């Protein structure tokens, strides 16, 4: 009985896992004031990052090549026209300078015509499918990379806040230690130990400030504009 009760749950779970990805929703079509900051960043990145245009252009090229391949079999038909002086200068026409036949029509056939042309057409269709899959892959990769860089940026800011607080605390403590050292209440060893702690806290703050700037630059590389301009 328990197994029977679990079957509907498993069926629903399987369906939810098996659902196809709607790639048109991976990248927001447009962003407005009601959009999340994440969707705004993803939309900007898709609009401005050159790799996305490359993927789309490759799909357009593959589509054109597919259409060309579909009509390539028409090359078996040909027509010729004998252009000579009789058509250029009729007044000087004689029987000797008119070439016959005036028109030639024909069909070129070879065993490969019925083999290579269909194969080329099918190959072009597959290349077009691959190009579209590459566009879909680019959408997924871009969204993942934008969000990853954005969340990295946010985490770097939070770490910086921690470093700033730590520096403020060590600075306050170091002032007390300095005062005690001057009055002879603590040893030089104790003073130097706190001096190193102060310097380490200062270095950590500088390092965190650098990490924030790099994380911001990495995100702006994708969206194409300063982060402050995202509205």
N, CA, C and O of each residue as an XYZ file, in Angstrom:
924
protein
N       0.827     -1.212      0.000
C       0.000      0.000      0.000
C       0.858      1.257      0.000
O       0.553      2.238     -0.679
N       1.937      1.207      0.776
C       2.821      2.377      0.833
C       3.428      2.668     -0.530
O       3.593      3.823     -0.921
N       3.762      1.585     -1.255
C       4.342      1.755     -2.587
C       3.346      2.425     -3.526
O       3.709      3.298     -4.315
N       2.068      2.000     -3.430
C       1.040      2.594     -4.271
C       0.847      4.066     -3.964
O       0.584      4.862     -4.865
N       0.977      4.434     -2.700
C       0.839      5.844     -2.321
C       2.010      6.674     -2.839
O       1.860      7.860     -3.134
N       3.181      6.035     -2.946
C       4.360      6.754     -3.400
C       4.387      6.952     -4.909
O       5.060      7.857     -5.402
N       3.660      6.113     -5.648
C       3.711      6.163     -7.106
C       3.314      7.534     -7.676
O       4.026      8.055     -8.535
N       2.191      8.141     -7.220
C       1.845      9.474     -7.760
C       2.919     10.512     -7.480
O       3.190     11.374     -8.315
N       3.533     10.427     -6.298
C       4.580     11.386     -5.944
C       5.781     11.214     -6.862
O       6.355     12.189     -7.349
N       6.157      9.941     -7.094
C       7.293      9.665     -7.964
C       6.997     10.082     -9.388
O       7.885     10.564    -10.092
N       5.744      9.899     -9.828
C       5.357     10.287    -11.179
C       5.472     11.789    -11.363
O       5.980     12.262    -12.380
N       4.993     12.545    -10.365
C       5.081     14.013    -10.430
C       6.531     14.462    -10.424
O       6.914     15.356    -11.178
N       7.345     13.836     -9.564
C       8.755     14.202     -9.488
C       9.466     13.913    -10.795
O      10.299     14.700    -11.244
N       9.132     12.763    -11.417
C       9.761     12.399    -12.686
C       9.394     13.399    -13.775
O      10.244     13.808    -14.565
N       8.123     13.791    -13.812
C       7.677     14.753    -14.824
C       8.370     16.093    -14.651
O       8.745     16.740    -15.629
N       8.538     16.508    -13.390
C       9.187     17.795    -13.145
C      10.643     17.764    -13.576
O      11.174     18.765    -14.058
N      11.297     16.606    -13.401
C      12.689     16.486    -13.804
C      12.810     16.403    -15.314
O      13.756     16.932    -15.898
N      11.848     15.736    -15.948
C      11.930     15.475    -17.384
C      11.483     16.653    -18.230
O      11.555     16.570    -19.456
N      11.034     17.731    -17.643
C      10.549     18.870    -18.409
C      11.670     19.480    -19.241
O      12.805     19.608    -18.783
N      11.329     19.853    -20.469
C      12.301     20.492    -21.337
C      12.551     21.928    -20.895
O      11.682     22.583    -20.319
N      13.751     22.394    -21.177
C      14.111     23.772    -20.838
C      13.529     24.707    -21.885
O      13.671     24.463    -23.083
N      12.883     25.760    -21.449
C      12.396     26.798    -22.361
C      13.506     27.840    -22.490
O      13.645     28.721    -21.643
N      14.286     27.728    -23.553
C      15.451     28.593    -23.712
C      15.066     30.052    -23.952
O      15.882     30.956    -23.768
N      13.812     30.273    -24.365
C      13.360     31.650    -24.539
C      13.178     32.364    -23.203
O      13.125     33.592    -23.146
N      13.082     31.566    -22.112
C      12.934     32.167    -20.787
C      14.250     32.212    -20.023
O      14.341     32.849    -18.974
N      15.265     31.541    -20.547
C      16.576     31.584    -19.890
C      17.129     33.001    -19.922
O      17.697     33.485    -18.943
N      16.954     33.653    -21.059
C      17.354     35.051    -21.212
C      16.098     35.903    -21.254
O      15.283     35.716    -22.158
N      15.896     36.835    -20.318
C      14.715     37.707    -20.346
C      14.655     38.496    -21.649
O      15.659     39.059    -22.086
N      13.491     38.534    -22.261
C      13.331     39.283    -23.509
C      13.591     40.760    -23.284
O      14.262     41.413    -24.082
N      13.050     41.282    -22.184
C      13.276     42.688    -21.816
C      13.237     42.797    -20.295
O      12.671     41.944    -19.611
N      13.837     43.838    -19.788
C      13.819     44.069    -18.344
C      13.199     45.427    -18.065
O      13.378     46.372    -18.834
N      12.471     45.520    -16.964
C      11.855     46.777    -16.565
C      12.080     46.982    -15.076
O      12.861     46.264    -14.452
N      11.390     47.970    -14.510
C      11.588     48.303    -13.101
C      11.130     47.186    -12.168
O      11.541     47.127    -11.009
N      10.272     46.297    -12.684
C       9.797     45.190    -11.854
C      10.689     43.949    -11.944
O      10.494     42.985    -11.204
N      11.662     43.977    -12.848
C      12.558     42.832    -13.002
C      13.559     42.785    -11.855
O      13.909     43.811    -11.272
N      14.009     41.588    -11.548
C      15.051     41.439    -10.532
C      16.368     41.939    -11.088
O      16.542     42.025    -12.304
N      17.297     42.269    -10.202
C      18.605     42.725    -10.640
C      19.299     41.627    -11.433
O      20.038     41.916    -12.375
N      19.067     40.358    -11.057
C      19.680     39.242    -11.780
C      19.208     39.203    -13.235
O      20.018     39.053    -14.150
N      17.887     39.339    -13.445
C      17.357     39.312    -14.808
C      17.849     40.505    -15.618
O      18.110     40.380    -16.815
N      17.974     41.650    -14.976
C      18.482     42.829    -15.682
C      19.921     42.612    -16.147
O      20.288     42.976    -17.264
N      20.716     42.021    -15.285
C      22.115     41.772    -15.630
C      22.226     40.749    -16.760
O      23.030     40.911    -17.678
N      21.414     39.696    -16.683
C      21.448     38.661    -17.716
C      21.007     39.240    -19.062
O      21.614     38.952    -20.094
N      19.950     40.056    -19.049
C      19.452     40.664    -20.284
C      20.508     41.585    -20.901
O      20.700     41.588    -22.116
N      21.182     42.355    -20.069
C      22.238     43.237    -20.560
C      23.393     42.447    -21.147
O      23.927     42.802    -22.197
N      23.773     41.382    -20.471
C      24.889     40.561    -20.943
C      24.563     39.928    -22.292
O      25.417     39.872    -23.176
N      23.333     39.452    -22.450
C      22.958     38.846    -23.724
C      22.946     39.888    -24.845
O      23.263     39.579    -25.993
N      22.584     41.096    -24.507
C      22.523     42.167    -25.501
C      23.917     42.654    -25.889
O      24.153     42.971    -27.054
N      24.832     42.719    -24.942
C      26.101     43.411    -25.169
C      27.317     42.517    -25.354
O      28.320     42.964    -25.909
N      27.257     41.253    -24.901
C      28.470     40.427    -24.957
C      28.649     39.849    -26.360
O      27.740     39.187    -26.860
N      29.800     40.081    -27.014
C      30.002     39.701    -28.424
C      29.830     38.210    -28.715
O      29.353     37.856    -29.794
N      30.202     37.332    -27.793
C      30.087     35.894    -28.052
C      28.656     35.481    -28.387
O      28.440     34.518    -29.122
N      27.696     36.200    -27.855
C      26.294     35.881    -28.134
C      25.944     36.187    -29.589
O      25.234     35.421    -30.239
N      26.453     37.322    -30.095
C      26.202     37.667    -31.494
C      26.894     36.675    -32.420
O      26.372     36.354    -33.488
N      28.073     36.185    -32.017
C      28.787     35.195    -32.829
C      27.961     33.922    -32.945
O      27.821     33.365    -34.034
N      27.414     33.463    -31.826
C      26.594     32.250    -31.835
C      25.359     32.434    -32.717
O      24.999     31.533    -33.475
N      24.713     33.588    -32.622
C      23.525     33.851    -33.435
C      23.884     33.962    -34.911
O      23.149     33.462    -35.763
N      25.008     34.611    -35.228
C      25.439     34.752    -36.622
C      25.773     33.396    -37.228
O      25.466     33.140    -38.392
N      26.400     32.529    -36.442
C      26.700     31.183    -36.928
C      25.418     30.424    -37.252
O      25.377     29.643    -38.202
N      24.377     30.654    -36.465
C      23.091     30.004    -36.731
C      22.475     30.535    -38.026
O      21.887     29.777    -38.797
N      22.614     31.832    -38.257
C      22.091     32.430    -39.502
C      22.839     31.874    -40.712
O      22.232     31.525    -41.725
N      24.170     31.796    -40.592
C      24.986     31.253    -41.689
C      24.607     29.805    -41.960
O      24.455     29.410    -43.116
N      24.455     29.012    -40.906
C      24.094     27.599    -41.063
C      22.730     27.456    -41.727
O      22.514     26.533    -42.512
N      21.817     28.359    -41.418
C      20.491     28.331    -42.034
C      20.583     28.605    -43.533
O      19.922     27.943    -44.332
N      21.406     29.585    -43.908
C      21.579     29.901    -45.334
C      22.253     28.745    -46.069
O      21.868     28.401    -47.186
N      23.268     28.146    -45.428
C      23.953     27.012    -46.045
C      23.013     25.826    -46.218
O      23.118     25.079    -47.191
N      22.100     25.657    -45.275
C      21.118     24.582    -45.371
C      20.201     24.811    -46.574
O      19.907     23.880    -47.324
N      19.757     26.047    -46.748
C      18.883     26.355    -47.879
C      19.604     26.182    -49.207
O      19.013     25.709    -50.179
N      20.881     26.562    -49.256
C      21.676     26.375    -50.476
C      21.815     24.891    -50.797
O      21.673     24.477    -51.947
N      22.095     24.094    -49.763
C      22.272     22.658    -49.969
C      20.992     21.996    -50.480
O      21.050     21.046    -51.261
N      19.848     22.495    -50.043
C      18.578     21.903    -50.467
C      18.345     22.089    -51.971
O      17.687     21.269    -52.611
N      18.896     23.182    -52.527
C      18.679     23.476    -53.947
C      19.896     23.150    -54.802
O      19.905     23.441    -55.998
N      20.910     22.557    -54.211
C      22.131     22.263    -54.951
C      21.898     21.256    -56.080
O      22.627     21.246    -57.073
N      20.879     20.412    -55.919
C      20.591     19.408    -56.948
C      20.205     20.051    -58.284
O      20.279     19.403    -59.329
N      19.789     21.341    -58.250
C      19.400     22.017    -59.490
C      20.584     22.257    -60.423
O      20.403     22.612    -61.587
N      21.815     22.060    -59.898
C      23.000     22.247    -60.734
C      23.078     21.253    -61.882
O      23.863     21.442    -62.811
N      22.282     20.206    -61.830
C      22.323     19.229    -62.920
C      21.749     19.810    -64.205
O      22.028     19.286    -65.284
N      20.961     20.870    -64.128
C      20.380     21.508    -65.311
C      21.270     22.660    -65.753
O      21.811     23.393    -64.926
N      21.414     22.808    -67.053
C      22.224     23.908    -67.548
C      21.654     24.414    -68.868
O      20.891     23.718    -69.537
N      22.039     25.642    -69.233
C      21.636     26.250    -70.505
C      22.785     27.100    -71.012
O      23.420     27.818    -70.239
N      23.059     27.019    -72.328
C      24.119     27.807    -72.950
C      23.541     28.629    -74.083
O      22.524     28.267    -74.674
N      24.205     29.748    -74.384
C      23.794     30.605    -75.494
C      25.048     31.019    -76.244
O      25.994     31.529    -75.643
N      25.062     30.804    -77.544
C      26.215     31.158    -78.373
C      26.146     32.628    -78.749
O      25.358     33.013    -79.613
N      26.957     33.446    -78.111
C      27.020     34.870    -78.419
C      28.137     35.094    -79.436
O      29.287     34.724    -79.197
N      27.791     35.703    -80.571
C      28.804     35.945    -81.600
C      28.528     37.260    -82.305
O      27.608     37.992    -81.941
N      29.334     37.553    -83.319
C      29.241     38.862    -83.978
C      27.918     39.066    -84.672
O      27.506     40.198    -84.923
N      27.253     37.972    -84.982
C      25.960     38.099    -85.645
C      24.928     38.783    -84.778
O      23.987     39.389    -85.292
N      25.089     38.697    -83.483
C      24.157     39.362    -82.559
C      24.656     40.749    -82.175
O      23.866     41.636    -81.853
N      25.977     40.926    -82.211
C      26.535     42.225    -81.841
C      26.434     43.219    -82.997
O      26.109     44.389    -82.793
N      26.722     42.735    -84.239
C      26.726     43.621    -85.416
C      25.994     42.918    -86.553
O      26.642     42.316    -87.410
N      24.667     42.976    -86.587
C      23.875     42.236    -87.585
C      24.237     42.588    -89.021
O      24.101     41.737    -89.900
N      24.700     43.827    -89.299
C      25.000     44.248    -90.669
C      26.154     43.461    -91.282
O      26.281     43.407    -92.506
N      26.978     42.863    -90.465
C      28.145     42.151    -90.958
C      27.965     40.633    -90.867
O      28.931     39.872    -90.940
N      26.706     40.212    -90.707
C      26.432     38.790    -90.539
C      26.629     38.040    -91.849
O      26.140     38.457    -92.899
N      27.329     36.966    -91.773
C      27.441     36.008    -92.886
C      27.195     34.624    -92.322
O      27.146     34.424    -91.109
N      27.046     33.713    -93.196
C      26.792     32.350    -92.722
C      27.970     31.780    -91.952
O      27.833     30.827    -91.185
N      29.157     32.399    -92.179
C      30.343     31.853    -91.542
C      30.536     32.307    -90.096
O      31.258     31.664    -89.334
N      29.904     33.392    -89.726
C      30.125     33.868    -88.368
C      28.891     33.739    -87.482
O      28.762     34.453    -86.487
N      28.011     32.856    -87.830
C      26.907     32.490    -86.939
C      27.134     31.050    -86.510
O      27.306     30.163    -87.345
N      27.134     30.822    -85.183
C      27.424     29.491    -84.666
C      26.128     28.805    -84.237
O      25.287     29.370    -83.538
N      26.016     27.605    -84.675
C      24.830     26.826    -84.341
C      25.232     25.618    -83.491
O      26.335     25.094    -83.650
N      24.351     25.170    -82.592
C      23.030     25.742    -82.282
C      23.167     27.011    -81.451
O      24.138     27.207    -80.719
N      22.146     27.874    -81.593
C      22.183     29.136    -80.848
C      21.955     28.914    -79.356
O      22.537     29.621    -78.533
N      21.131     27.957    -79.000
C      20.805     27.684    -77.599
C      21.117     26.229    -77.281
O      20.903     25.334    -78.099
N      21.626     26.017    -76.080
C      21.908     24.657    -75.626
C      21.258     24.423    -74.264
O      21.453     25.209    -73.337
N      20.521     23.390    -74.150
C      19.926     22.995    -72.881
C      20.335     21.558    -72.594
O      20.471     20.746    -73.509
N      20.527     21.256    -71.323
C      20.915     19.890    -71.025
C      20.807     19.565    -69.551
O      20.436     20.405    -68.731
N      21.137     18.339    -69.241
C      21.131     17.854    -67.873
C      22.413     17.062    -67.649
O      22.742     16.157    -68.416
N      23.140     17.421    -66.570
C      24.352     16.682    -66.221
C      24.014     15.676    -65.121
O      23.557     16.052    -64.041
N      24.234     14.452    -65.396
C      23.927     13.419    -64.415
C      25.163     12.561    -64.159
O      25.919     12.218    -65.068
N      25.330     12.238    -62.899
C      26.391     11.324    -62.519
C      25.889     10.495    -61.347
O      24.954     10.901    -60.657
N      26.492      9.354    -61.116
C      26.020      8.525    -59.985
C      26.057      9.270    -58.655
O      25.224      9.032    -57.781
N      27.025     10.171    -58.506
C      27.137     10.886    -57.234
C      26.007     11.889    -57.032
O      25.742     12.307    -55.905
N      25.334     12.281    -58.130
C      24.258     13.271    -58.016
C      23.176     12.800    -57.048
O      22.633     13.589    -56.274
N      22.872     11.515    -57.103
C      21.781     10.985    -56.288
C      22.254     10.535    -54.913
O      21.459     10.070    -54.096
N      23.554     10.676    -54.661
C      24.107     10.266    -53.370
C      24.613     11.455    -52.574
O      24.226     11.661    -51.424
N      25.505     12.253    -53.218
C      26.135     13.355    -52.490
C      25.176     14.492    -52.188
O      25.234     15.080    -51.108
N      24.284     14.812    -53.137
C      23.374     15.948    -52.904
C      22.469     15.732    -51.698
O      22.373     16.619    -50.850
N      21.796     14.575    -51.589
C      20.988     14.346    -50.374
C      21.824     14.328    -49.100
O      21.396     14.822    -48.056
N      23.027     13.750    -49.197
C      23.881     13.699    -48.014
C      24.313     15.097    -47.589
O      24.324     15.415    -46.400
N      24.670     15.931    -48.567
C      25.058     17.304    -48.263
C      23.892     18.071    -47.633
O      24.077     18.857    -46.704
N      22.699     17.825    -48.155
C      21.517     18.497    -47.618
C      21.251     18.082    -46.169
O      20.954     18.919    -45.317
N      21.363     16.782    -45.907
C      21.148     16.296    -44.542
C      22.228     16.815    -43.594
O      21.947     17.177    -42.452
N      23.471     16.844    -44.089
C      24.563     17.359    -43.263
C      24.350     18.836    -42.934
O      24.622     19.271    -41.815
N      23.863     19.605    -43.912
C      23.595     21.028    -43.683
C      22.485     21.221    -42.656
O      22.545     22.137    -41.835
N      21.474     20.359    -42.703
C      20.377     20.426    -41.720
C      20.916     20.149    -40.321
O      20.546     20.824    -39.360
N      21.794     19.150    -40.212
C      22.370     18.831    -38.905
C      23.253     19.951    -38.387
O      23.247     20.243    -37.191
N      24.025     20.592    -39.290
C      24.855     21.726    -38.867
C      23.981     22.882    -38.383
O      24.344     23.597    -37.449
N      22.834     23.056    -39.023
C      21.910     24.111    -38.591
C      21.357     23.792    -37.203
O      21.235     24.679    -36.358
N      21.024     22.520    -36.972
C      20.550     22.119    -35.637
C      21.629     22.362    -34.585
O      21.345     22.841    -33.487
N      22.873     22.024    -34.937
C      23.982     22.216    -34.007
C      24.177     23.691    -33.692
O      24.445     24.059    -32.548
N      24.042     24.531    -34.710
C      24.211     25.973    -34.492
C      23.143     26.514    -33.545
O      23.423     27.381    -32.717
N      21.915     25.999    -33.669
C      20.848     26.423    -32.751
C      21.098     25.907    -31.336
O      20.823     26.595    -30.353
N      21.621     24.693    -31.249
C      21.964     24.151    -29.933
C      23.079     24.969    -29.292
O      23.096     25.160    -28.076
N      24.009     25.450    -30.111
C      25.082     26.292    -29.580
C      24.542     27.615    -29.040
O      25.050     28.147    -28.053
N      23.510     28.138    -29.696
C      22.869     29.357    -29.195
C      22.210     29.078    -27.845
O      22.336     29.871    -26.912
N      21.507     27.948    -27.746
C      20.877     27.576    -26.474
C      21.928     27.351    -25.387
O      21.754     27.758    -24.238
N      23.010     26.700    -25.773
C      24.094     26.468    -24.816
C      24.691     27.793    -24.349
O      25.021     27.952    -23.173
N      24.828     28.741    -25.274
C      25.366     30.048    -24.921
C      24.451     30.769    -23.944
O      24.920     31.475    -23.051
N      23.151     30.592    -24.112
C      22.200     31.221    -23.190
C      22.371     30.673    -21.775
O      22.420     31.433    -20.808
N      22.461     29.347    -21.665
C      22.630     28.735    -20.350
C      23.964     29.133    -19.720
O      24.029     29.482    -18.541
N      25.025     29.074    -20.526
C      26.358     29.398    -20.012
C      26.440     30.851    -19.576
O      27.019     31.170    -18.538
N      25.852     31.727    -20.384
C      25.914     33.147    -20.069
C      25.162     33.452    -18.777
O      25.670     34.167    -17.913
N      23.953     32.910    -18.645
C      23.172     33.157    -17.419
C      23.934     32.661    -16.196
O      24.004     33.347    -15.176
N      24.501     31.465    -16.306
C      25.259     30.910    -15.199
C      26.459     31.794    -14.846
O      26.727     32.047    -13.672
N      27.167     32.255    -15.859
C      28.366     33.061    -15.613
C      28.018     34.430    -15.041
O      28.710     34.925    -14.152
N      26.952     35.044    -15.545
C      26.532     36.355    -15.026
C      26.152     36.249    -13.553
O      26.599     37.048    -12.729
N      25.323     35.256    -13.227
C      24.887     35.093    -11.840
C      26.056     34.745    -10.930
O      26.143     35.235     -9.804
N      26.951     33.900    -11.419
C      28.104     33.526    -10.615
C      28.975     34.748    -10.308
O      29.423     34.935     -9.177
N      29.206     35.567    -11.321
C      30.028     36.764    -11.102
C      29.306     37.792    -10.226
O      29.938     38.491     -9.434
N      27.991     37.878    -10.371
C      27.235     38.824     -9.538
C      27.270     38.404     -8.083
O      27.508     39.232     -7.203
N      27.035     37.117     -7.815
C      27.053     36.646     -6.432
C      28.463     36.691     -5.839
O      28.631     36.901     -4.638
N      29.454     36.495     -6.674
C      30.838     36.650     -6.210
C      31.087     38.091     -5.790
O      31.725     38.349     -4.770
N      30.580     39.024     -6.582
C      30.715     40.443     -6.257
C      30.048     40.763     -4.922
O      30.620     41.465     -4.087
N      28.844     40.248     -4.726
C      28.136     40.490     -3.463
C      28.894     39.913     -2.274
O      28.987     40.541     -1.219
N      29.433     38.715     -2.456
C      30.170     38.084     -1.354
C      31.447     38.857     -1.035
O      31.834     38.971      0.128
N      32.095     39.382     -2.061
C      33.309     40.176     -1.835
C      33.001     41.453     -1.036
O      33.804     41.889     -0.211
N      31.838     42.034     -1.293
C      31.433     43.227     -0.534
C      31.223     42.880      0.934
O      31.654     43.618      1.820
N      30.559     41.752      1.190
C      30.314     41.343      2.575
C      31.627     41.039      3.296
O      31.789     41.375      4.469
N      32.555     40.408      2.596
C      33.862     40.118      3.199
C      34.595     41.414      3.519
O      35.252     41.527      4.554
N      34.478     42.389      2.624
C      35.113     43.676      2.871
C      34.548     44.334      4.120
O      35.286     44.917      4.914
N      33.240     44.235      4.287
C      32.624     44.805      5.492
C      33.206     44.169      6.756
O      33.470     44.851      7.746
N      33.398     42.861      6.700
C      33.983     42.158      7.849
C      35.407     42.646      8.091
O      35.809     42.875      9.231
N      36.166     42.802      7.006
C      37.551     43.257      7.136
C      37.633     44.678      7.700
O      38.513     44.992      8.503
N      36.709     45.520      7.269
C      36.692     46.900      7.771
C      36.385     46.916      9.264
O      37.027     47.635     10.029
N      35.398     46.117      9.673
C      35.058     46.031     11.099
C      36.235     45.507     11.912
O      36.536     46.017     12.991
N      36.904     44.473     11.374
C      38.066     43.909     12.071
C      39.175     44.942     12.200
O      39.828     45.024     13.240
N      39.394     45.735     11.150
C      40.434     46.759     11.193
C      40.098     47.833     12.227
O      40.970     48.301     12.959
N      38.833     48.213     12.274
C      38.422     49.212     13.258
C      38.668     48.708     14.678
O      39.117     49.462     15.542
N      38.373     47.443     14.912
C      38.576     46.872     16.249
C      40.057     46.785     16.596
O      40.461     47.128     17.708
N      40.861     46.327     15.647
C      42.307     46.226     15.915
C      42.936     47.612     16.075
O      43.868     47.793     16.858
N      42.412     48.589     15.323
C      42.946     49.954     15.438
C      42.658     50.527     16.817
O      43.512     51.168     17.430
N      41.440     50.287     17.296
C      41.083     50.752     18.639
C      41.953     50.082     19.699
O      42.439     50.727     20.627
N      42.135     48.785     19.540
C      42.955     48.034     20.493
C      44.419     48.474     20.427
O      45.104     48.540     21.448
N      44.887     48.775     19.214
C      46.287     49.167     19.055
C      46.549     50.530     19.701
O      47.634     50.772     20.231
N      45.568     51.402     19.655
C      45.724     52.699     20.320
C      45.899     52.503     21.832
O      46.716     53.171     22.466
N      45.120     51.580     22.391
C      45.239     51.284     23.822
C      46.605     50.689     24.128
O      47.250     51.072     25.103
N      47.047     49.747     23.287
C      48.344     49.097     23.477
C      49.470     50.123     23.367
O      50.420     50.100     24.149
N      49.353     51.030     22.380
C      50.388     52.060     22.197
C      50.490     52.945     23.430
O      51.582     53.278     23.889
N      49.318     53.319     23.960
C      49.306     54.157     25.156
C      49.954     53.433     26.342
O      50.719     54.033     27.097
N      49.650     52.160     26.500
C      50.217     51.372     27.603
C      51.723     51.182     27.428
O      52.473     51.165     28.404
N      52.159     51.038     26.162
C      53.591     50.851     25.911
C      54.366     52.112     26.267
O      55.461     52.051     26.826
N      53.777     53.252     25.933
C      54.436     54.521     26.248
C      54.534     54.737     27.763
O      55.488     55.335     28.260
N      53.531     54.238     28.476
C      53.543     54.402     29.939
C      54.306     53.282     30.637
O      54.422     53.279     31.863
N      54.828     52.331     29.861
C      55.613     51.244     30.422
C      54.796     50.124     31.016
O      55.327     49.308     31.770
N      53.522     50.063     30.698
C      52.658     49.030     31.272
C      52.813     47.684     30.563
O      52.536     46.641     31.154
N      53.260     47.697     29.286
C      53.450     46.440     28.543
C      54.840     46.430     27.939
O      55.490     47.468     27.819
N      55.280     45.254     27.563
C      56.630     45.096     27.013
C      56.653     45.421     25.522
O      55.612     45.541     24.876
N      57.873     45.559     24.994
C      58.054     45.791     23.558
C      57.543     44.608     22.747
O      56.985     44.784     21.663
N      57.731     43.424     23.266
C      57.262     42.220     22.573
C      55.746     42.248     22.402
O      55.221     41.903     21.344
N      55.063     42.659     23.447
C      53.607     42.756     23.391
C      53.185     43.838     22.406
O      52.217     43.669     21.665
N      53.908     44.938     22.402
C      53.604     46.034     21.469
C      53.800     45.565     20.016
O      52.941     45.801     19.166
N      54.922     44.909     19.740
C      55.207     44.439     18.375
C      54.171     43.419     17.907
O      53.785     43.406     16.738
N      53.731     42.577     18.817
C      52.718     41.579     18.477
C      51.424     42.253     18.030
O      50.821     41.840     17.040
N      51.003     43.264     18.736
C      49.779     44.001     18.365
C      49.986     44.843     17.106
O      49.055     45.079     16.336
N      51.230     45.290     16.918
C      51.544     46.058     15.710
C      51.376     45.170     14.464
O      50.854     45.620     13.444
N      51.817     43.923     14.555
C      51.662     42.982     13.451
C      50.194     42.672     13.188
O      49.767     42.559     12.038
N      49.432     42.538     14.261
C      47.990     42.297     14.106
C      47.318     43.460     13.386
O      46.457     43.256     12.530
N      47.714     44.669     13.735
C      47.183     45.867     13.099
C      47.520     45.883     11.603
O      46.660     46.150     10.765
N      48.782     45.593     11.287
C      49.206     45.586      9.883
C      48.498     44.497      9.076
O      48.105     44.724      7.931
N      48.337     43.322      9.674
C      47.644     42.234      8.981
C      46.189     42.598      8.681
O      45.674     42.298      7.604
N      45.545     43.237      9.633
C      44.155     43.660      9.430
C      44.059     44.693      8.323
O      43.111     44.693      7.539
N      45.062     45.586      8.266
C      45.092     46.611      7.219
C      45.319     45.975      5.847
O      44.681     46.365      4.869
N      46.219     45.002      5.772
C      46.469     44.298      4.517
C      45.235     43.536      4.044
O      44.930     43.524      2.851
N      44.531     42.906      4.969
C      43.314     42.178      4.623
C      42.258     43.120      4.058
O      41.527     42.763      3.134
N      42.183     44.308      4.610
C      41.223     45.293      4.099
C      41.586     45.700      2.676
O      40.719     45.752      1.803
N      42.872     45.991      2.438
C      43.315     46.369      1.094
C      43.057     45.230      0.095
O      42.636     45.464     -1.038
N      43.318     44.004      0.538
C      43.103     42.850     -0.326
C      41.621     42.680     -0.657
O      41.267     42.350     -1.789
N      40.771     42.902      0.318
C      39.333     42.789      0.086
C      38.831     43.888     -0.845
O      37.964     43.644     -1.685
N      39.368     45.088     -0.700
C      38.998     46.174     -1.609
C      39.384     45.826     -3.046
O      38.638     46.103     -3.986
N      40.554     45.217     -3.200
C      40.991     44.770     -4.526
C      40.050     43.694     -5.064
O      39.672     43.729     -6.235
N      39.674     42.745     -4.221
C      38.779     41.663     -4.646
C      37.423     42.203     -5.096
O      36.840     41.702     -6.057
N      36.930     43.209     -4.411
C      35.649     43.819     -4.798
C      35.765     44.462     -6.176
O      34.878     44.307     -7.016
N      36.860     45.184     -6.406
C      37.045     45.859     -7.697
C      37.178     44.855     -8.836
O      36.626     45.060     -9.917
N      37.916     43.767     -8.592
C      38.085     42.749     -9.627
C      36.764     42.043     -9.913
O      36.431     41.794    -11.071
N      36.014     41.721     -8.870
C      34.712     41.063     -9.050
C      33.761     41.967     -9.831
O      33.008     41.498    -10.684
N      33.799     43.241     -9.539
C      32.950     44.213    -10.247
C      33.362     44.300    -11.719
O      32.511     44.320    -12.608
N      34.679     44.353    -11.969
C      35.178     44.424    -13.343
C      34.812     43.172    -14.131
O      34.466     43.258    -15.309
N      34.886     42.016    -13.489
C      34.526     40.762    -14.155
C      33.057     40.740    -14.548
O      32.706     40.239    -15.617
N      32.204     41.276    -13.697
C      30.776     41.338    -14.013
C      30.520     42.341    -15.133
O      29.742     42.068    -16.048
N      31.160     43.480    -15.064
C      30.964     44.515    -16.083
C      31.492     44.077    -17.446
O      31.040     44.574    -18.478
N      32.446     43.147    -17.452
C      32.936     42.595    -18.719
C      31.805     41.947    -19.499
O      31.776     42.015    -20.728
N      30.881     41.324    -18.796
C      29.773     40.632    -19.449
C      28.623     41.572    -19.798
O      28.052     41.475    -20.884
N      28.283     42.475    -18.891
C      27.109     43.326    -19.130
C      27.427     44.517    -20.025
O      26.519     45.111    -20.607
N      28.703     44.873    -20.141
C      29.106     45.899    -21.084
C      28.969     47.333    -20.622
O      29.354     48.250    -21.348
N      28.431     47.553    -19.436
C      28.256     48.911    -18.910
C      28.661     48.914    -17.425
O      28.722     47.854    -16.801
N      28.940     50.106    -16.856
C      29.226     50.160    -15.420
C      28.042     49.637    -14.613
O      26.883     49.873    -14.956
N      28.350     48.939    -13.559
C      27.313     48.348    -12.720
C      26.394     49.422    -12.140
O      25.207     49.177    -11.925
N      26.941     50.603    -11.890
C      26.134     51.689    -11.327
C      25.045     52.157    -12.280
O      24.068     52.769    -11.850
N      25.203     51.875    -13.577
C      24.227     52.328    -14.575
C      23.073     51.351    -14.768
O      22.140     51.639    -15.518
N      23.125     50.204    -14.102
C      22.047     49.221    -14.230
C      20.861     49.710    -13.420
O      20.964     49.917    -12.211
N      19.744     49.892    -14.087
C      18.549     50.418    -13.403
C      17.387     49.470    -13.623
O      16.285     49.720    -13.134
